[in-house]
Amino acid sequence: MTCTRCRQFDAAPGGELCRACEAEDLHPDVGPSLPQAPPLPQAGGAPQFGPGAPASWLRSPVGLGRAVAILLGVVALTDLVAVWADVTMLDVLGRMADGAYGSAIEADADRADRLYAMTGSAQSVAFLATVVVFLVWFHRVRVNAEVFEPFGHSKKRGWAIGGWFVPFVNLWFPRRIAIDAWDASSPWAKPRSHGLVNAWWTFWLIGNGVSQAGTRAYARAETADELHSATQVVLFADAFEIPTAVLAILFVLRLTRMQDDKARSGPTAPEPEPTTA
């Protein structure tokens, strides 16, 4: 059942409140004294910060995180089909460059064109849907991170969306926001490594650059040889997007899990259990 107080997280076994609300009842005077663990605001309560500051309330990212992971899986699947379409196109273009002609090669070229166009459309639809849901999730985890750590963010929350669209800024702002959210969402006493974030962002930058290069090369190509070379670049870009999507799935699920675990652990760092002699 859902917590009867905050209505954001599942209630603890055998109770009506989640771990965070139970911790507030048990330690009402501890949370404010620890700067690294601010109290978790309740839905509909007062803003986290002073007058003029944007309100920050903890909201579960689990549903959005799962939706993003599923959509990223669809993106990887469309990329896999696109790789097959690219290989088919390369075969036809290679035969045309070698001088093959006739009704058979024309029929194969038509089929390759249709397959290439269909997979390209599927990739675009899957990518756009993923972008929309990912941005909503990314903004939510950024706001949640501000609840966990109000002062550990170098970029304002609006950049969680705008930072992806501003030229040049989009080369580092999203990563900086992801790192800040990652640090704020790590367990109280054990910060997590940035390795997964850096790997995902590195693959994203490389894949995005190669994809743009392949699109431009294909648009300029006129001869069979030029189309063959451009399709090779597109093939590499489509194949490279598959591990990029996998890393993105791991990043989304890990950050979502960290925030959910931290919210359930309560508003303060857990006290060490007493040891027996």
Stockholm file with secondary structure:
# STOCKHOLM 1.0

chainA/1-277         MTCTRCRQFDAAPGGELCRACEAEDLHPDVGPSLPQAPPLPQAGGAPQFGPGAPASWLRSPVGLGRAVAILLGVVALTDLVAVWADVTMLDVLGRMADGAYGSAIEADADRADRLYAMTGSAQSVAFLATVVVFLVWFHRVRVNAEVFEPFGHSKKRGWAIGGWFVPFVNLWFPRRIAIDAWDASSPWAKPRSHGLVNAWWTFWLIGNGVSQAGTRAYARAETADELHSATQVVLFADAFEIPTAVLAILFVLRLTRMQDDKARSGPTAPEPEPTTA
#=GR chainA/1-277 SS CBCTTTCSSBCCTTSSSCHHHHHHHHCTTTGGGCTTSCCCCCTTSCCSSCTTSCCCCCCCCHHHHHHHHHHHHHHHHHHHHHHHHHHHHHHHHHHHHTTCCSHHHHHHHHHHHHHHHHHHHHHHHHHHHHHHHHHHHHHHHHHHHHHHCTTCCSSCTTHHHHTTTSTTGGGTHHHHHHHHHHHHHSCTTCCCCSHHHHHHHHHHHHHHHHHHHHHHHHHHCCSHHHHHHHHHHHHHHHHHHHHHHHHHHHHHHHHHHHHHHHHHTCSSCCCCCCCCC
#=GC SS_cons         CBCTTTCSSBCCTTSSSCHHHHHHHHCTTTGGGCTTSCCCCCTTSCCSSCTTSCCCCCCCCHHHHHHHHHHHHHHHHHHHHHHHHHHHHHHHHHHHHTTCCSHHHHHHHHHHHHHHHHHHHHHHHHHHHHHHHHHHHHHHHHHHHHHHCTTCCSSCTTHHHHTTTSTTGGGTHHHHHHHHHHHHHSCTTCCCCSHHHHHHHHHHHHHHHHHHHHHHHHHHCCSHHHHHHHHHHHHHHHHHHHHHHHHHHHHHHHHHHHHHHHHHTCSSCCCCCCCCC
//
